[in-house]
């Protein structure tokens, strides 16, 4: 993982932390590096923060996920 990817991962986690400081995350390292959290925990996330997460490389499909 490049420094840029790590920075984007950390920035995304900092955004999510503002909404739920003790969020639950799920990791998987089988085929890809994956970190996922339940989107329902972030129902109040602003459209601006959601867009920023997507720009950083996060995905959302029922949950926020980082896959590289």
Secondary structure, 3 states (H helix, E strand, C coil): CCHHHHHHHHHHHHHHHHHCCCCCEEEECCCCCEEEEEHHHHCCCCHHHHHHHHHCCCEECCEEEEEC
